[in-house]
Amino acid sequence: MQLLNTLYVTLPDAWLRLDNDTLRVEVERETRLRVPLHHLTAVVCFGHAGLSAPLMHRLADEGIALVLLDDNGRFKARLEGAVSGNVLLRQAQFQRLADPAFTLDQARACVAGKVKNARQVLQRGAREAVSANETKVLARLADDLAATLRTLPSADSLDALRGLEGEAARQYFSGLNLLVRPPQREAFAMDGRTRRPPRDRFNALLSFLYAMWMNDCRSALEAAGLDPQAGFLHALRPGRAALALDLMEEFRPWADRLALTLINRGQVKVDDFDLREGGGVALQPDARKAVVVAFQERKKDEITHPLLAQAVPLGLVPLVQARLLARAVREDGAPYVPFVPK
């Protein structure tokens, strides 16, 4: 098993074209990068990068996904070739989707994974807080998330679960400002989670990181033979990758941790963002490139997987979890266990 090789194109004036068996990236007619197609499993373009029709046809023929996102990382479109995967697995997935008990159990696992990992972020912040008062606030919020976890087993409907998840998210985001070092707090202050568009620098950075995790989760599900559109926690809508959103929930706190690292270490600065009319905020192209590099480096970190009891690169974890989800869909008595490292 190897890391999915994904090319992220963040320059807004980039042009991608086919050059024999190579993808060539040009900026103002100057070649910036050449990548052999056999090294790629996906190409992700942010903003208004241009692509030649021959390249798009070749990507489809080679089974290389092409994902188009806007400047904030919001999903716009995906081009891929013929559907692959295990039709029997997808059939089992649709049958599970029609089973209310299984759907509720799977949705509960998604929420539990997210809340547990979010609680670890707050607990770590409490240990590293700059004052006793901030330690107390963060510890209280972590206790609130623990209370949510205790309540999850009694949630008897998807609406009840979504309500618990929403309240836990509100509590969690209310404490993230305290995890930013004091010198950066004013510039990176956030008032809860905002998107479409993000309303502050912190949210703009989170949206960008979430978009990359989303792409990896969707690719992992497709690699496992599952349909990324047929999810359990997130409502089904045309064009919505609901199962990818389900799988991504347990990885959102990992994006938050990286965002905090980038801010606290000064790798992302105040002037790396564009403040737009209407209140929207977006990362500038050079900053996007720096975040992509940091994201790819973070995915190389080895994490002990609690179920496998062995070290796994973080970037491989979505693939592992997608296969665990496929096992849960196929086999009775094999519940899905979200990724929550100790």
C-alpha positions in Angstrom: 0.0 0.0 0.0 1.3 3.4 -0.8 0.3 7.0 -0.4 -2.1 8.2 -3.0 -0.1 10.5 -5.2 -2.1 13.7 -5.6 -1.0 16.8 -7.5 -2.3 20.0 -6.0 -2.4 23.1 -8.3 -2.7 26.3 -6.4 -1.5 28.9 -8.8 -4.6 30.7 -10.3 -2.9 31.4 -13.6 -1.6 27.9 -14.2 -2.3 26.0 -17.4 -2.2 22.2 -17.4 -1.6 20.3 -20.6 -0.7 16.8 -21.8 2.8 16.3 -23.0 3.0 12.7 -24.3 2.8 10.6 -21.1 3.5 13.6 -18.9 1.3 16.3 -17.3 2.9 19.7 -17.8 2.1 22.8 -15.6 2.8 26.1 -17.3 2.6 29.7 -15.9 2.7 32.4 -18.5 4.0 29.9 -21.1 6.9 28.9 -18.9 7.0 25.2 -17.7 7.0 25.0 -14.0 6.5 21.3 -13.4 6.4 18.0 -15.3 4.9 14.9 -13.7 4.6 11.5 -15.4 1.0 10.4 -15.4 1.8 7.0 -14.0 2.9 8.8 -10.8 -0.6 10.3 -10.2 -3.9 9.1 -8.8 -5.5 12.5 -8.6 -5.1 16.1 -9.7 -6.7 18.8 -7.5 -7.0 22.4 -8.9 -7.8 25.4 -6.8 -9.2 28.5 -8.3 -9.2 29.1 -12.0 -6.4 26.9 -13.3 -6.8 26.0 -17.0 -6.7 22.5 -18.5 -6.5 21.3 -22.0 -9.1 18.9 -23.4 -6.5 16.3 -24.4 -5.3 16.2 -20.8 -8.8 15.8 -19.4 -9.5 12.9 -21.8 -6.2 11.2 -20.9 -6.8 11.6 -17.1 -10.2 9.9 -17.5 -8.7 7.1 -19.6 -6.0 6.5 -17.0 -8.4 6.5 -14.1 -6.8 9.7 -12.6 -9.4 11.8 -10.8 -9.6 15.5 -11.7 -11.0 17.6 -8.8 -11.9 21.3 -9.2 -12.2 23.5 -6.1 -12.8 27.2 -5.7 -10.3 29.5 -4.1 -11.6 28.6 -0.6 -11.4 24.9 -1.3 -15.1 24.5 -1.9 -15.9 21.5 -4.1 -17.0 22.5 -7.7 -16.7 19.4 -9.9 -14.9 16.1 -10.3 -14.1 14.3 -13.6 -13.4 10.6 -13.6 -13.6 7.7 -16.0 -15.7 4.6 -15.9 -17.0 3.5 -12.5 -14.8 0.9 -10.9 -15.0 -1.0 -7.7 -16.9 -4.0 -6.4 -20.5 -4.0 -7.5 -21.4 -6.5 -4.8 -19.9 -4.3 -2.1 -21.8 -1.3 -3.4 -25.0 -3.4 -3.4 -24.4 -4.3 0.2 -23.7 -0.6 1.0 -27.2 0.4 -0.5 -28.8 -2.4 1.5 -27.2 -1.2 4.7 -28.3 2.3 3.9 -31.9 1.0 4.0 -31.4 -0.6 7.4 -32.2 2.1 10.0 -30.4 0.3 12.8 -27.1 0.0 10.9 -27.4 3.6 9.6 -27.8 4.9 13.1 -24.9 2.8 14.5 -22.6 3.9 11.7 -23.6 7.6 12.1 -23.0 7.3 15.8 -19.5 6.0 15.1 -18.8 8.9 12.8 -19.8 11.4 15.5 -18.0 9.6 18.3 -14.7 9.6 16.3 -15.0 13.3 15.6 -15.8 14.2 19.2 -13.1 12.0 20.7 -10.4 13.5 18.4 -11.7 17.0 19.1 -11.6 16.4 22.8 -7.9 15.4 22.5 -7.2 18.8 20.8 -8.7 20.6 23.7 -7.0 18.4 26.3 -3.7 19.1 24.7 -4.4 22.8 24.6 -5.3 22.7 28.3 -1.9 21.2 29.1 -0.1 23.9 27.1 -2.3 26.9 28.1 -0.6 30.1 29.0 -2.7 30.7 32.1 -4.6 28.8 34.8 -7.8 30.4 33.7 -7.4 29.2 30.1 -6.5 25.8 31.4 -9.8 25.7 33.3 -11.9 26.9 30.4 -10.4 24.3 28.0 -10.7 21.5 30.6 -14.3 22.4 31.1 -15.0 22.3 27.3 -13.2 18.9 27.1 -15.5 17.7 29.9 -18.5 18.9 27.9 -17.4 16.8 25.0 -17.0 13.8 27.3 -20.6 14.4 28.4 -21.6 14.3 24.7 -19.8 11.0 24.2 -21.7 9.6 27.2 -25.0 10.7 25.6 -24.4 9.3 22.1 -25.6 5.7 22.9 -29.0 7.1 23.9 -29.5 9.1 20.7 -32.3 7.2 19.0 -32.5 9.0 15.6 -30.2 10.7 13.1 -31.7 14.1 14.0 -30.8 13.5 17.6 -27.2 12.5 16.7 -26.9 15.5 14.4 -28.1 17.8 17.2 -25.5 16.4 19.6 -22.8 16.7 16.9 -23.8 20.3 16.3 -23.7 21.3 19.9 -20.3 19.6 20.4 -18.9 21.4 17.4 -20.2 24.7 18.9 -18.5 24.1 22.2 -15.3 22.9 20.5 -14.9 25.9 18.2 -15.6 28.3 21.1 -12.3 27.1 22.6 -10.1 27.1 19.6 -9.2 30.8 20.0 -7.4 29.9 23.3 -5.2 27.5 21.4 -3.8 30.3 19.3 -0.7 32.0 20.9 -1.5 35.4 22.3 0.5 37.4 19.7 -1.6 35.9 16.8 -5.0 35.9 18.5 -6.3 39.2 17.3 -5.4 38.5 13.7 -6.7 35.0 13.7 -9.7 35.4 16.0 -12.8 33.3 15.0 -16.4 33.5 16.1 -17.4 30.0 15.5 -17.2 28.0 12.3 -18.1 30.0 9.1 -17.9 28.9 5.5 -19.2 29.7 2.0 -17.4 32.0 2.3 -15.2 31.9 5.4 -15.5 35.1 7.4 -12.0 35.2 9.0 -8.5 34.0 8.5 -8.8 31.0 10.8 -11.9 29.7 9.0 -10.3 30.3 5.6 -7.4 28.1 6.6 -9.6 25.4 8.0 -11.8 25.4 4.9 -8.7 24.9 2.7 -7.4 22.0 4.9 -10.8 20.4 5.1 -11.0 20.4 1.3 -7.8 18.5 1.0 -8.9 15.9 3.6 -12.2 15.6 1.8 -10.5 14.7 -1.4 -8.3 12.1 0.3 -11.3 10.5 2.0 -13.3 10.4 -1.2 -10.4 8.8 -3.0 -9.9 6.3 -0.2 -13.5 5.2 -0.4 -13.4 4.8 -4.1 -10.2 2.8 -3.7 -12.0 0.5 -1.3 -14.9 0.0 -3.8 -17.5 2.0 -1.9 -19.8 4.6 -3.3 -18.7 8.0 -1.8 -22.2 9.5 -2.3 -24.2 7.0 -0.2 -23.5 8.1 3.4 -25.1 7.4 6.7 -24.7 10.5 8.9 -24.9 13.2 6.2 -28.2 13.5 4.4 -28.2 12.3 0.8 -28.3 15.0 -1.9 -27.5 14.9 -5.6 -23.8 15.6 -6.1 -23.0 15.4 -2.4 -20.3 12.9 -1.4 -22.1 12.1 1.8 -20.0 9.0 2.7 -16.8 11.0 2.2 -18.2 13.6 4.5 -19.0 10.8 7.0 -15.4 9.5 6.9 -13.9 12.9 7.0 -15.5 13.8 10.4 -12.9 11.9 12.4 -10.1 13.7 10.5 -11.4 17.3 10.9 -9.6 17.7 14.3 -6.3 16.7 12.5 -6.9 19.6 10.1 -7.5 21.9 13.1 -4.3 20.8 14.7 -2.3 21.5 11.5 -4.0 24.9 11.2 -3.0 25.8 14.8 0.6 24.7 14.1 0.8 26.8 11.0 -0.5 29.9 12.8 1.4 29.5 16.0 4.7 28.9 14.3 4.2 31.9 12.0 4.2 29.7 8.8 0.9 31.4 7.9 0.8 35.1 8.5 -1.7 37.9 8.6 -0.9 39.2 5.1 -1.3 35.7 3.5 -5.0 36.3 3.2 -7.2 38.4 0.9 -10.1 40.2 2.5 -12.8 40.4 -0.1 -15.9 42.5 -0.6 -18.9 41.0 1.3 -16.7 39.9 4.2 -15.2 36.7 2.6 -11.6 35.7 3.4 -9.3 33.6 1.2 -5.7 32.3 1.2 -3.4 33.9 -1.3 -1.8 31.6 -3.9 1.7 31.5 -2.3 0.1 30.8 1.1 -2.0 28.0 -0.4 1.2 26.4 -1.8 2.9 26.6 1.6 -0.2 25.0 3.3 -0.3 22.2 0.7 3.4 21.5 1.4 2.8 21.4 5.1 -0.2 19.1 4.6 1.8 16.7 2.5 4.6 16.7 5.1 2.1 16.1 8.0 0.7 13.1 6.2 4.1 11.4 6.4 4.0 11.4 10.2 3.6 7.9 11.6 0.7 7.3 13.9 0.1 4.2 15.9 -3.2 2.8 14.6 -5.1 1.6 17.7 -6.9 -1.3 15.8 -3.9 -2.4 13.8 -1.5 -1.9 16.7 1.2 -0.7 14.3 2.6 2.6 13.0 0.9 3.9 9.9 1.7 7.2 8.0 -1.2 9.6 8.7 -1.8 9.9 5.0 -2.6 6.2 4.8 -5.2 6.2 7.6 -8.1 7.2 5.3 -7.3 4.2 3.2 -7.2 2.0 6.3 -10.5 3.4 7.6 -12.2 3.0 4.2 -11.3 -0.7 4.2 -12.6 -1.0 7.8 -15.8 0.6 6.7 -16.1 -1.8 3.7 -15.7 -4.7 6.2 -18.5 -3.3 8.4 -20.7 -3.0 5.3 -20.0 -6.6 4.2 -19.9 -8.4 7.5 -22.4 -8.6 10.3 -20.8 -8.3 13.7 -17.9 -6.2 12.4 -18.7 -2.7 13.6 -16.8 0.3 12.2 -14.2 1.7 14.6 -13.2 5.3 13.9 -9.6 6.3 14.0 -8.9 7.7 17.5 -5.2 7.3 18.4 -4.2 7.1 22.1 
